Amino acid sequence: MVLTIKKNVEVCVLMKINAENEKKLLLEMLEKLGVNEENAEIVAEATLNADLKGFTSHGLGRFHNYITGIESGNIDPNGEIIIEKETEAIALINGNNNFGQVVAYKSMNMAIEKAKKIGIAAVGTNNSNHFGVTGFYSDLAIKKGIIGFVIANTEPAIAPLGGKEPIIGTNPIAIGIPGDKYIAVDMATSATARGKLLESSRKGEKIPEGLALDGDGNPTTDPDKALKGSILPFGQHKGYSLAFIIEILTGPLVGAAYGKHVTGTATCTKNCNKGDLFVAIDPNKFVGIDEFKKETEKFISELRTSEPKTIVPGDIERMKIDDFRKKGLNIDKSLYKRLSKICDGLDIDINDFIEK
Ligand SMILES: NC(=O)c1ccc[n+]([C@@H]2O[C@H](COP(=O)([O-])OP(=O)(O)OC[C@H]3O[C@@H](n4cnc5c(N)ncnc54)[C@H](O)[C@@H]3O)[C@@H](O)[C@H]2O)c1
């Protein structure tokens, strides 16, 4: 918060929230919004997980979108999640507009249980909503010694290579590998997540060069222009191709919308009918979990002892989690303002949760 003192000198008071208070605040907001305890727990955990891992674009700073979603009727916290088709190896789930987090949590757990029986399973979803960070769901698998693979589509952000009209989503992919330490990758197939543009816009900050184009197809570092334009795919044709394939596996394959027909994942202001695919693989049905972990560790130690010193996927998330647990999450002025407004509307005192 900025306090104005004598001689008009502005003093910044650092505001923070710790993990315990963030979870409490999220649960209280969800309870006041009428979300049942089980679903509130899942949404709160998924949101906290984003902040813990340093993906603040998908944490507390994104939470107002879910409120918009509930208020506009685009998210139905009581929507009945229906199994439309099921075999030993697959399931097709209709999320019925429930929270994307709840649909994803249940679908990934279903894939895990199936994989434990037969080695590999895939669960697809339609009629779902934005689910936050993708890695939260592959983490569910690795906690049970299972490899987790998650992909999803979103409303368009990526234009076809060389074009300017966004037609493909930021289509994230997360893969988690069970191991003694956290091993995972979690990323958008766009050069950056759209959430990071929304976060930069909220803070009034520019975005790095080389990530996005404005509506005329020119490079821009202005997040608002980029949000009206398009985000480049990561790695040019490679990210474009991967985003394209994910759109098909999470659209046509699972009975969800795809391309321009996916709406409202960014702000939950429209019903989106987005889709996801959750795949679980049990290493026990291959070489066995112990052998798999041993060989994976051997490979990682070869990476770690290579010169110059480097990190491996998953290290950043582990470091960010440690950092958050020690220092808490910084609450900038714009986020404080936004949260205060939400809390006032729900008769919650934001200052009960924030340290100044
Ligand atoms: N729900 C949705 O619709 C949706 C859509 C897009 C993105 N997202 C989420 O947005 C978040 C941010 O996505 P992003 O693409 O901007 O992520 P990012 O570019 O910040 O990171 C991508 C991945 O690379 C890893 N990484 C970064 N630097 C590394 C290095 N030097 N060595 C090894 N690994 C490294 C990160 O730990 C992470 O796993 C993700 O959690 C993603 O799931 C969600």
The ligand as an SDF file (V2000), in Angstrom:
LIG
                    3D

 44 48  0  0  0  0  0  0  0  0999 V2000
   -5.5580  -23.1090  -17.7870 N   0  0  0  0  0  0  0  0  0  0  0  0
   -5.1770  -22.6650  -18.9460 C   0  0  0  0  0  0  0  0  0  0  0  0
   -5.9900  -22.5540  -19.8370 O   0  0  0  0  0  0  0  0  0  0  0  0
   -3.7370  -22.2720  -19.1830 C   0  0  0  0  0  0  0  0  0  0  0  0
   -3.3380  -21.8580  -20.4600 C   0  0  0  0  0  0  0  0  0  0  0  0
   -2.0120  -21.5170  -20.6520 C   0  0  0  0  0  0  0  0  0  0  0  0
   -1.1000  -21.5800  -19.6120 C   0  0  0  0  0  0  0  0  0  0  0  0
   -1.5400  -21.9670  -18.3860 N   0  0  0  0  0  0  0  0  0  0  0  0
   -0.6040  -22.0380  -17.2660 C   0  0  0  0  0  0  0  0  0  0  0  0
    0.1970  -20.8790  -17.2080 O   0  0  0  0  0  0  0  0  0  0  0  0
    1.3920  -21.1850  -16.4890 C   0  0  0  0  0  0  0  0  0  0  0  0
    2.5270  -20.4460  -17.1400 C   0  0  0  0  0  0  0  0  0  0  0  0
    2.7980  -20.9490  -18.4470 O   0  0  0  0  0  0  0  0  0  0  0  0
    4.1010  -20.4320  -19.2480 P   0  0  0  0  0  0  0  0  0  0  0  0
    4.2050  -21.1620  -20.5360 O   0  0  0  0  0  0  0  0  0  0  0  0
    4.0820  -18.9490  -19.2860 O   0  0  0  0  0  0  0  0  0  0  0  0
    5.2320  -20.9510  -18.2440 O   0  0  0  0  0  0  0  0  0  0  0  0
    6.7840  -20.5960  -18.1300 P   0  0  0  0  0  0  0  0  0  0  0  0
    7.3220  -20.1960  -19.4680 O   0  0  0  0  0  0  0  0  0  0  0  0
    6.9740  -19.6640  -17.0110 O   0  0  0  0  0  0  0  0  0  0  0  0
    7.4180  -21.9900  -17.6970 O   0  0  0  0  0  0  0  0  0  0  0  0
    7.2410  -23.1400  -18.4930 C   0  0  0  0  0  0  0  0  0  0  0  0
    7.9330  -24.3390  -17.8640 C   0  0  0  0  0  0  0  0  0  0  0  0
    9.3380  -24.2460  -18.0780 O   0  0  0  0  0  0  0  0  0  0  0  0
   10.0230  -24.4260  -16.8370 C   0  0  0  0  0  0  0  0  0  0  0  0
   11.2560  -23.6620  -16.9270 N   0  0  0  0  0  0  0  0  0  0  0  0
   11.3910  -22.3220  -17.0250 C   0  0  0  0  0  0  0  0  0  0  0  0
   12.6880  -21.9930  -17.1410 N   0  0  0  0  0  0  0  0  0  0  0  0
   13.3920  -23.1530  -17.1380 C   0  0  0  0  0  0  0  0  0  0  0  0
   14.7800  -23.4870  -17.2340 C   0  0  0  0  0  0  0  0  0  0  0  0
   15.7030  -22.5440  -17.3620 N   0  0  0  0  0  0  0  0  0  0  0  0
   15.1270  -24.7880  -17.1790 N   0  0  0  0  0  0  0  0  0  0  0  0
   14.2060  -25.7480  -17.0410 C   0  0  0  0  0  0  0  0  0  0  0  0
   12.8630  -25.5120  -16.9340 N   0  0  0  0  0  0  0  0  0  0  0  0
   12.4790  -24.2280  -16.9970 C   0  0  0  0  0  0  0  0  0  0  0  0
    9.0510  -23.8980  -15.8120 C   0  0  0  0  0  0  0  0  0  0  0  0
    9.3880  -24.3700  -14.5390 O   0  0  0  0  0  0  0  0  0  0  0  0
    7.7490  -24.4620  -16.3540 C   0  0  0  0  0  0  0  0  0  0  0  0
    7.5870  -25.8270  -16.0270 O   0  0  0  0  0  0  0  0  0  0  0  0
    1.4820  -22.7090  -16.4790 C   0  0  0  0  0  0  0  0  0  0  0  0
    1.1870  -23.1670  -15.1880 O   0  0  0  0  0  0  0  0  0  0  0  0
    0.3800  -23.1600  -17.4270 C   0  0  0  0  0  0  0  0  0  0  0  0
   -0.2540  -24.3900  -17.0850 O   0  0  0  0  0  0  0  0  0  0  0  0
   -2.8380  -22.3270  -18.1550 C   0  0  0  0  0  0  0  0  0  0  0  0
  1  2  1  0
  2  3  2  0
  2  4  1  0
  4  5  1  0
  4 44  2  0
  5  6  2  0
  6  7  1  0
  7  8  2  0
  8  9  1  0
  8 44  1  0
  9 10  1  0
  9 42  1  0
 10 11  1  0
 11 12  1  0
 11 40  1  0
 12 13  1  0
 13 14  1  0
 14 15  2  0
 14 16  1  0
 14 17  1  0
 17 18  1  0
 18 19  2  0
 18 20  1  0
 18 21  1  0
 21 22  1  0
 22 23  1  0
 23 24  1  0
 23 38  1  0
 24 25  1  0
 25 26  1  0
 25 36  1  0
 26 27  1  0
 26 35  1  0
 27 28  2  0
 28 29  1  0
 29 30  1  0
 29 35  2  0
 30 31  1  0
 30 32  2  0
 32 33  1  0
 33 34  2  0
 34 35  1  0
 36 37  1  0
 36 38  1  0
 38 39  1  0
 40 41  1  0
 40 42  1  0
 42 43  1  0
M  CHG  2   8   1  16  -1
M  END
$$$$
